Structure formats: structure tokens, C-alpha cells
Amino acid sequence: MEISVVGSGYVGLITATGLASKGHNVACIDIDKDKVDMINRAEPPFYEGQLAESLDTYVRQRANLRASSDYEKVLSSEVTFICVDTSSDSGENADLSHVKQSTKRIGEALSRKEGYHVVITKSSVVPGTTEEIIIPLLEQYSGKTVGKDFGVAVNPEFLQEGRALHCFLNSDRIIVGEYDQRSGDSVQRIYNGFDAPILRTGIRTAEMIKFASNAFLATKISFINEIGNLCKKLGIDVYEVAEGMGHDPRIGRSFLNAGIGFGGSCLPKDLEALLHKYEKMGGKPAILSAVHQVNRAQPLRMIEIVIRKLGELRDKKIAVLGLAFKPDTDDIRHAPAVEVIHQLLLQGAQVKAYDPKAMPKMQETFPQGLEYGDSAKDTVEGCDCVLILTEWDEFKDESIYTGKIVIDGRRALDPERAKSICQCYEGVCW
Ligand code: UGA
């Protein structure tokens, strides 16, 4: 099929590349000309496993993936995915300005299109957004009528950064929220070559499936962190508890890794958006609020441990290993490391940080006040304490920690072995 994808961030470019790999002809549309040029040179605009090789295949060799800043590309496609960012600059509430802007431009393009077209919301938007904002804007700017001249669907993504292409191509489920059957049939056709169950629902239901899924994952993490905080007091290993629980298929072992909590551009933002939606509807969300509260407190527990070990932090040398919100990405949005470093600097500590991929992004957040190491070993040299905040494989090398005070936020090290190597080893909830 001929497909256009608006927005070339994580979601848009992964979607476009995944669809190109299934033989579709895909046009990426992005207002950022530098990004467009990079994609057309087959250079990934961000770090993501397999993306560089895939761009080389579909942009250079097969030439079925191209990027442009021109919304006229909508006209030569049958369907258009909206994949623009919904993060706000402050990182607090979801921001719909990019969704609205791109929807208007798609609407304008549709006013010149002959024939049927389907617009598909892939950006994560709270339930009601497609019906209340996207459809009215499309009708206003195209001068056409939904259900007659064009179709609309919601097709949420379930991509995990670091393995996003794998997730796209090996999805557990494909959710198609359809305005009407014709819209849903078009979306189903896109996914013909995929080996995944397709669930067809209403538009609001599809929007909610995305938010409820992320909120549930966040709940699992905050739940195990709360259990972990208690286990620590009781001298019980929460990882053994998680193992014991996880064998029950009703519970499952995944997303029960206790530590400094969840970060990233999705779980925190989607949880907050759902909280706000609930409050806006006049309710008081009990579980969602608690999940949020536990997650905000976890990084601060790490600071409490450092103070307990070192006393006053002024002029203490703290090595921070790991800045990204999880391994295999350079993304630091809502990363626990940002809060931990902020607190350390507030208390007057001297912080030296290292991350295999995320240092350039961190330099934008902390242009001053933070020193950066060349390697994990270089970073920990001469420090009073080492904090492990992302479980990158290279931080699992125990020789880095010989004789050091180490506080592990991610269970990167085996506690028993670490205790015999480090001067002192403690986990955030073990
Ligand atoms: C998340 C969801 O997992 C995806 O299904 C969803 O599509 C995506 O958000 C999105 O909405 O776009 P992602 O943000 O890439 O994906 O990251 P996760 O792998 O879910 O990890 C989120 C955070 O939770 C990380 O900071 C990770 O370290 C933390 N985490 C994860 C834990 O603290 N414990 C765990 O057991 C698992």
C-alpha cells in the first residue's frame, strides 16, 4: 500500500521502517528538515537498535522509504498515520499542539485529494481526543465529511524503546479502533503480513487500551517497588519474591524488577494524562495516584541511602553510572538519573557521570555543574560512592567496583558477589 507517516520521532520512524520492511511504500513527513535529510541519507536521527541497518535497506537499497517536509505526500498515499510527539517541554502534561498542527495540515491536503483516504491516530492520545479534536479538525480543514469522504481509525503502538522495531514486527496484538467498518478494513489491510491477533474496537476503546496498558505496567513496577521497600526492612530479597510470584501465569514475572522506578517518555506521561483525565471527569483516582506517588519517591530513597553512608554530601565525589531511563537507548526523558543528579547537586555534591549513549542528551539538560567520565572505570576513580542508575551490560563488570561504596538502583550486580567485592554494597530496595 501507499502509506504516509506524519512525525519521524521514535514512533513515526519505527512505524515507517517496519511498514517498509513489509513491502509498503512509505513516505515520512516531518517539518524538521534536518531530520528529513538524515533519513534520506539513511542516518538514524536517534539511537535505536537495528534502525541504522534497516534505514540502509529500505531507504538506500529498496528505495521504498523516503522522507519529506511536504504534506502533499498525503495525496499520493491511501492512508496517513499521525505519529507526532505528545510530550510537553516541561515534561508534565501531554501536549496536543503537534497533533493539532499536523491534523490541520493533513486536513488541508485532503481538501485537494480525490478519492477515499484513512487517517490513523498512532500518537498516544487520551480517550476522546480523536473524536473530539482530530475528526472535527480534519472535517474543518478538508471541507469533507468523515465516514463519507474519509475514514478515521486509532491504532496505538506498544513499542519499547531499545527494541522498538522488534516490538513493531512481533506485536502481541494489533488494536484497530475504527470510526466505521470501511476505516477498519483499510487498517487491517496494512497489517496483512503480520502474525498477530487483530482486535477491532471503537475509537475511544482503542485509545483507552493504550493508556490502560501503560498504566498497568506502571502499576506493576510501583507495586513491586512498594513490596521491595518492605522486603528490605524485613531482610527479604524482593527479587526472589518476584521470581516466586512470577511463576503464577496470572501474575507473570515481567515488569516486577524493583529499583529506582520507571522513567521514559511514555509510562510517566501516560499515567499523568490518565490521572488528569480522571480528575477532569470529577473522580479521584486512588490506584493511579498511588502508582505515581511511589514512583516519585523511589529516586529519593537512593539519596537517603547515600546520606546514610556518607553523611553531609557537600563536596563529596559521587560517580553516577547510567543516565538513560533504561539500557539500549539514549533517551533521558523522565529518567530517574535526572532527579537523582538534581538532588545530589542541590546538596553540594560533586557529580561525575557516565553513560555509553546518553551523555550528549544529558549535557543539554545539565550544561554546567556536572562532570562526565570517559568510561565506567574512569568515572568511579577517586569517588566516595558509586550509584548505578541504568543496568547497561558494561556496568555488570564487577572489577569496576573493587573496594567502592556502591548503591545499586537497578539490580545490575549480584548482591552476594557484590558484597564480597565492594567496600559496601546496598540496593535501593534490597
Ligand atoms: C513503554 C511500554 O512498555 C510500551 O509497551 C509502550 O508502547 C511504550 O511505553 C509507549 O507508550 O510508547 P518504554 O517507555 O520504551 O515502553 O519502556 P519500558 O521498557 O516499558 O520501561 C519503562 C521504565 O520502567 C524504564 O525506566 C524501566 O527501567 C522501568 N522498569 C521496567 C522497571 O523499573 N522495572 C521493570 O520491571 C520494568
Boltz pocket constraint, residues with backbone or C-beta under 6 A from the ligand:
constraints:
  - pocket:
      binder: B
      contacts: [[A, 124], [A, 157], [A, 158], [A, 159], [A, 160], [A, 161], [A, 162], [A, 214], [A, 217], [A, 221], [A, 254], [A, 255], [A, 256], [A, 257], [A, 258], [A, 259], [A, 260], [A, 261], [A, 262], [A, 263], [A, 264], [A, 265], [A, 266], [A, 267], [A, 270], [A, 325], [A, 326]]
      max_distance: 6.0
